[in-house]
Amino acid sequence: MMDSGPQGPPDEYDFDSSDEEDVRNTIGNIPVQWYNSFAHIGYDTSGRPIMRPDFAEGQGDSIDEFLKRVDTGNGEMNLEWRTVRDPQTGQCVILSDHDLEFVTRMAAGKGVLGDEGSKPFEEWNEWFSKDVMQMPVTAHPPQKRSFIPSILDRRRTAAIARLNVLRVVSKPTAAAFAYALYKNIGGEHDVLNADLAGGTFHVPILTEEDGMFEVRLTAGTHVDGRDFCRS
């Protein structure tokens, strides 16, 4: 009994069950016409050339192909009209009924998935609604100072409106002016206005006499900058 010695690992292509296990041409996506003048039409997975089946006897025409199929029995089985030649392997391939259905649909312009009205796939189930929800970037509400224009913006707005602005006063001070004008108290008197709203607290003190105002003092705080009127 002879010992064959240690054997290497089995080739993965020896037991492959794919539909290409007969011949594998590894030339890639290149024109097959480049091999017309050669005896081989490519290389297999082991690097060996794949010989052209009809190279030795020359290229035949359609009549020769039909006679060969009759000699092999394909003509008697009515398979000659569904037999095609694979250009990458040079072998004759018999199309199955499933392949013929695909070819017929593609020739009719229906595609391989079915008719135009058919639905080969299930409808997609929308997991999310289409309503757009606007969410803040942070969980904190915007501060009031984010909505108060700066002094430069106020002067620019006044210039657009063609107003001669001598001085820009704050909102609480303007409220004190309005209160003094509304009460219309004669003579010289002092006005104190306490403005507590929107997360801020301002207290201006001014003196009014015959429609003339003089700001004595302004003070205030942002009260942590939170708009407690909305909470």
C-alpha positions as CSV (number, residue, x, y, z in Angstrom):
1,M,0.0,0.0,0.0
2,M,1.5,3.3,-1.1
3,D,1.5,6.4,1.0
4,S,0.5,9.4,-0.9
5,G,2.1,11.7,1.7
6,P,0.7,14.8,3.3
7,Q,-1.9,16.5,1.3
8,G,-2.5,20.3,1.2
9,P,-5.7,22.0,2.2
10,P,-8.7,21.2,-0.1
11,D,-9.5,23.7,-2.9
12,E,-12.6,25.7,-2.1
13,Y,-13.7,25.4,-5.7
14,D,-13.7,21.6,-5.7
15,F,-16.8,21.5,-3.6
16,D,-18.5,24.8,-4.6
17,S,-22.2,24.4,-5.3
18,S,-22.7,27.6,-7.2
19,D,-24.0,27.7,-10.8
20,E,-20.5,28.7,-12.1
21,E,-18.7,25.6,-10.8
22,D,-18.2,24.2,-14.3
23,V,-16.1,26.9,-15.8
24,R,-14.9,30.2,-14.3
25,N,-13.4,32.8,-16.6
26,T,-11.4,35.4,-14.6
27,I,-10.7,37.8,-17.5
28,G,-13.0,40.4,-15.8
29,N,-15.1,43.0,-17.6
30,I,-13.1,43.3,-20.8
31,P,-14.2,42.8,-24.4
32,V,-14.2,39.0,-25.3
33,Q,-13.3,39.9,-28.9
34,W,-9.7,40.5,-27.7
35,Y,-9.3,36.7,-27.6
36,N,-10.7,35.9,-31.1
37,S,-7.2,35.2,-32.5
38,F,-6.1,33.0,-29.6
39,A,-6.7,29.4,-28.8
40,H,-8.0,30.3,-25.4
41,I,-10.7,32.7,-24.3
42,G,-9.5,33.4,-20.8
43,Y,-8.1,31.9,-17.6
44,D,-9.7,29.9,-14.8
45,T,-9.3,30.4,-11.1
46,S,-6.1,28.3,-11.1
47,G,-4.5,30.5,-13.8
48,R,-4.8,27.8,-16.5
49,P,-6.0,29.0,-20.0
50,I,-9.6,28.1,-20.9
51,M,-9.3,26.6,-24.4
52,R,-11.9,27.5,-27.0
53,P,-14.0,24.5,-27.8
54,D,-14.3,25.1,-31.6
55,F,-10.7,26.5,-32.2
56,A,-9.3,23.3,-33.6
57,E,-12.1,22.7,-36.1
58,G,-12.6,26.3,-37.0
59,Q,-15.4,28.8,-36.5
60,G,-18.7,27.5,-37.8
61,D,-21.8,29.3,-38.9
62,S,-25.4,28.9,-37.6
63,I,-26.0,25.9,-39.9
64,D,-23.1,24.0,-38.3
65,E,-24.3,24.9,-34.9
66,F,-27.7,23.5,-35.7
67,L,-26.3,20.3,-37.1
68,K,-24.2,19.8,-34.0
69,R,-27.2,20.2,-31.8
70,V,-29.1,17.6,-33.8
71,D,-26.2,15.2,-33.6
72,T,-26.1,15.6,-29.8
73,G,-29.8,15.0,-29.5
74,N,-30.8,18.5,-28.6
75,G,-32.6,18.9,-31.9
76,E,-34.8,15.9,-31.2
77,M,-35.7,17.3,-27.8
78,N,-36.7,20.6,-29.3
79,L,-34.0,22.5,-27.4
80,E,-32.1,24.0,-30.3
81,W,-34.1,27.2,-30.2
82,R,-33.3,27.8,-26.5
83,T,-29.6,27.0,-26.7
84,V,-27.1,29.9,-26.7
85,R,-23.3,30.2,-26.6
86,D,-21.6,31.8,-23.6
87,P,-19.0,34.2,-25.1
88,Q,-16.8,34.0,-21.9
89,T,-16.6,30.2,-21.8
90,G,-17.4,29.1,-25.4
91,Q,-19.8,26.5,-24.1
92,C,-23.4,26.0,-25.1
93,V,-25.9,26.9,-22.4
94,I,-29.6,25.7,-22.5
95,L,-31.9,28.3,-21.2
96,S,-34.4,27.1,-18.6
97,D,-38.1,28.0,-18.5
98,H,-37.3,30.5,-15.8
99,D,-34.6,32.2,-18.0
100,L,-36.9,32.2,-21.0
101,E,-39.6,34.0,-18.9
102,F,-37.0,36.7,-18.0
103,V,-35.9,37.1,-21.6
104,T,-39.5,37.3,-22.8
105,R,-40.4,40.0,-20.3
106,M,-37.3,42.1,-21.1
107,A,-38.0,41.8,-24.8
108,A,-41.6,43.0,-24.2
109,G,-40.3,45.9,-22.1
110,K,-42.0,44.7,-18.9
111,G,-38.8,44.1,-17.0
112,V,-37.9,41.1,-14.9
113,L,-40.1,41.9,-11.9
114,G,-43.4,41.6,-13.6
115,D,-46.1,43.7,-15.2
116,E,-46.3,47.5,-14.7
117,G,-49.3,47.2,-12.4
118,S,-48.0,44.3,-10.3
119,K,-46.3,44.8,-7.0
120,P,-43.5,42.3,-6.5
121,F,-42.5,43.8,-3.1
122,E,-44.6,44.6,-0.1
123,E,-45.4,48.2,0.6
124,W,-43.1,50.0,3.0
125,N,-44.5,50.6,6.4
126,E,-43.8,54.1,7.6
127,W,-42.5,54.0,11.2
128,F,-42.4,57.7,11.6
129,S,-45.0,60.4,10.8
130,K,-44.5,63.0,8.2
131,D,-45.3,65.9,10.6
132,V,-42.3,68.2,11.1
133,M,-41.7,69.0,14.7
134,Q,-39.5,72.1,15.6
135,M,-37.5,71.4,18.7
136,P,-35.1,73.9,20.5
137,V,-31.4,73.2,20.4
138,T,-31.2,73.4,24.2
139,A,-33.8,72.7,26.9
140,H,-33.6,76.2,28.3
141,P,-36.0,78.8,27.1
142,P,-34.5,81.8,25.2
143,Q,-33.5,84.8,27.3
144,K,-35.2,88.1,27.0
145,R,-32.0,89.8,26.0
146,S,-32.0,87.7,22.9
147,F,-35.0,89.7,21.7
148,I,-33.9,93.2,22.8
149,P,-32.1,95.0,20.0
150,S,-28.8,96.7,20.8
151,I,-28.2,100.4,20.8
152,L,-26.6,100.3,17.4
153,D,-29.6,98.5,16.0
154,R,-31.9,101.0,17.4
155,R,-30.0,103.9,16.0
156,R,-29.8,102.2,12.6
157,T,-33.6,101.6,12.6
158,A,-34.2,105.3,13.5
159,A,-31.9,106.3,10.6
160,I,-33.9,104.2,8.2
161,A,-37.2,105.7,9.5
162,R,-35.5,109.2,9.2
163,L,-35.9,110.0,12.8
164,N,-33.6,112.5,14.6
165,V,-32.7,110.4,17.7
166,L,-31.0,112.4,20.4
167,R,-31.0,109.6,23.0
168,V,-32.1,106.0,23.2
169,V,-33.8,105.1,26.4
170,S,-34.7,101.7,27.7
171,K,-38.1,100.2,27.8
172,P,-38.7,100.8,31.6
173,T,-37.6,104.4,31.3
174,A,-40.0,104.9,28.3
175,A,-42.7,103.4,30.4
176,A,-42.0,105.9,33.2
177,F,-42.3,108.7,30.6
178,A,-45.6,107.4,29.4
179,Y,-46.9,107.1,33.0
180,A,-45.9,110.7,33.8
181,L,-47.5,112.0,30.6
182,Y,-50.7,110.0,31.2
183,K,-51.2,111.3,34.8
184,N,-50.4,114.8,33.7
185,I,-49.4,116.0,37.2
186,G,-48.5,119.6,37.2
187,G,-45.3,121.1,38.7
188,E,-42.1,119.3,39.4
189,H,-42.4,115.7,40.6
190,D,-40.4,112.5,40.7
191,V,-41.6,109.2,39.0
192,L,-40.4,105.7,40.0
193,N,-41.3,102.9,37.6
194,A,-40.8,99.2,38.6
195,D,-40.8,96.9,35.6
196,L,-40.9,93.2,36.5
197,A,-41.6,91.0,33.5
198,G,-39.9,88.5,31.1
199,G,-37.3,87.5,33.6
200,T,-35.9,91.0,34.2
201,F,-36.4,93.7,36.9
202,H,-35.7,97.4,36.0
203,V,-36.3,100.5,38.2
204,P,-35.8,103.9,36.6
205,I,-36.2,107.1,38.6
206,L,-36.8,110.4,36.8
207,T,-38.0,113.9,37.4
208,E,-40.7,115.5,35.2
209,E,-41.6,119.2,35.0
210,D,-43.8,120.7,32.4
211,G,-43.1,117.9,29.9
212,M,-39.4,117.9,30.5
213,F,-37.9,114.7,31.8
214,E,-34.6,114.2,33.6
215,V,-33.4,110.6,34.4
216,R,-32.0,110.5,37.9
217,L,-31.2,106.8,38.2
218,T,-31.7,103.5,36.4
219,A,-31.0,100.1,37.9
220,G,-32.0,96.5,37.3
221,T,-31.1,92.9,37.1
222,H,-31.8,90.0,34.7
223,V,-33.0,87.7,37.5
224,D,-31.0,84.7,36.3
225,G,-32.1,85.6,32.7
226,R,-35.1,83.2,32.8
227,D,-38.5,84.3,31.6
228,F,-40.6,83.2,34.6
229,C,-43.7,84.7,33.1
230,R,-43.8,81.8,30.6
231,S,-43.0,79.0,33.1
